[in-house]
């Protein structure tokens, strides 16, 4: 059974996509969609990284584009203002 949800994709172009989700009651991955495997260096035994193996309950490549979204005009994009390090949202008392 397919469990669908709507997401916003940003690459190669902004679009609304319909995508499959992992089965929440899957006994193998507990709804995460995959299983992480930590591995170490053969000679030293130190941690070297994590491998991710997708679960059989989910196909991460199953997605359909519903609607391409237009790019925002330059004048509509928000500019970030620098944060004052001394500012606080705590009351003065």
GUNUZA-190852 format. One line per 4 residues: number of its first residue (from 0); their letters; for each residue x, y, z of C-alpha. Coordinates in Angstrom, 3 decimals, always signed. Each point is the difference from the previous one (the first is absolute). Layout:
<nodes>
NUM> A> X:Y:Z | ... $
</nodes>
This chain:
<nodes>
0> XXXX> +0.000:+0.000:+0.000 | +1.296:+3.454:-0.902 | -0.027:+2.714:+2.696 | +0.174:+3.341:-1.802 $
4> XXXX> +0.849:+3.503:+1.206 | +0.584:+3.376:-1.626 | +3.459:+1.591:+0.256 | +1.802:+3.001:-1.437 $
8> XXXX> +2.998:-1.004:-2.107 | +2.776:+2.528:-0.539 | +2.139:-1.728:-2.600 | +0.258:+0.232:-3.004 $
12> XXXX> -2.870:+2.494:+0.261 | -2.459:+0.894:+2.762 | -3.105:-2.166:-0.350 | -2.717:-1.733:+1.969 $
16> XXXX> +0.532:-3.749:-0.156 | -2.000:-3.000:+1.113 | +2.265:-2.565:+1.655 | -0.197:-3.347:+1.779 $
20> XXXX> +0.650:-0.242:+3.751 | +1.327:-2.897:+2.101 | -2.508:-2.270:+1.715 | -0.263:+1.301:+3.603 $
24> XXXX> -0.523:-3.470:+1.527 | +2.846:-1.740:-1.878 | +1.754:-2.411:+2.418 | +3.336:+0.285:-1.849 $
28> XXXX> +0.521:+3.792:-0.090 | -2.591:+1.257:+2.548 | -1.370:+2.456:-2.583 | +3.337:+1.690:-0.758 $
32> XXXX> +0.198:-1.366:-3.556 | +3.396:-1.586:+0.434 | +2.543:-1.537:+2.305 | +3.274:+1.679:+1.002 $
36> XXXX> +3.156:-2.089:+0.267 | +3.033:+1.481:+1.735 | +3.350:-1.246:-1.217 | +3.580:+0.437:+1.096 $
40> XXXX> +3.462:+0.032:-1.456 | +1.317:-3.524:-0.549 | +3.468:+0.642:+1.436 | -0.690:+2.335:+2.940 $
44> XXXX> -3.591:-0.905:+0.821 | -0.936:+3.689:+0.270 | -3.362:+1.303:-1.195 | +0.196:+0.787:-3.728 $
48> XXXX> -3.586:+0.822:-0.985 | -3.566:-1.178:-0.364 | -1.622:-1.891:-2.858 | -3.722:+0.331:-0.645 $
52> XXXX> -1.924:-2.901:-1.503 | -3.560:+0.774:-1.225 | -2.761:-2.241:+1.358 | -2.248:-2.161:-2.191 $
56> XXXX> -3.116:+1.852:+1.275 | +0.906:+3.195:-1.882 | +1.173:+1.037:-3.446 | +1.773:+3.367:+0.272 $
60> XXXX> +0.043:+0.397:-3.797 | -3.791:-0.185:-0.341 | -1.023:+3.650:-0.494 | -2.095:+2.016:-2.408 $
64> XXXX> +0.142:+3.725:-0.754 | -3.388:+1.606:+0.534 | +0.635:+3.677:-0.585 | +3.148:+1.961:-0.856 $
68> XXXX> +0.336:+3.058:+2.238 | +1.169:+3.333:-1.385 | +3.166:+1.606:+1.293 | -0.533:+2.982:+2.297 $
72> XXXX> +0.822:+3.390:-1.473 | +3.156:+1.597:+1.413 | -1.901:+2.832:+1.652 | -2.180:-2.500:+1.906 $
76> XXXX> +2.837:-2.042:+1.506 | +0.574:+0.590:+3.685 | +3.296:+1.337:+1.215 | +1.393:-1.253:+3.270 $
80> XXXX> +0.899:+2.661:+2.512 | +2.979:-0.563:+2.277 | -0.914:-1.153:+3.492 | +1.009:+2.277:+2.876 $
84> XXXX> +1.991:-2.157:+2.488 | -1.172:+2.167:+2.937 | -3.705:-0.163:-0.880 | -2.210:-2.263:+2.065 $
88> XXXX> -3.644:-0.990:+0.030 | +0.058:-0.395:+3.807 | -1.937:+2.526:+2.093 | +2.165:+2.521:+1.913 $
92> X> -1.127:-1.160:+3.452 $
</nodes>
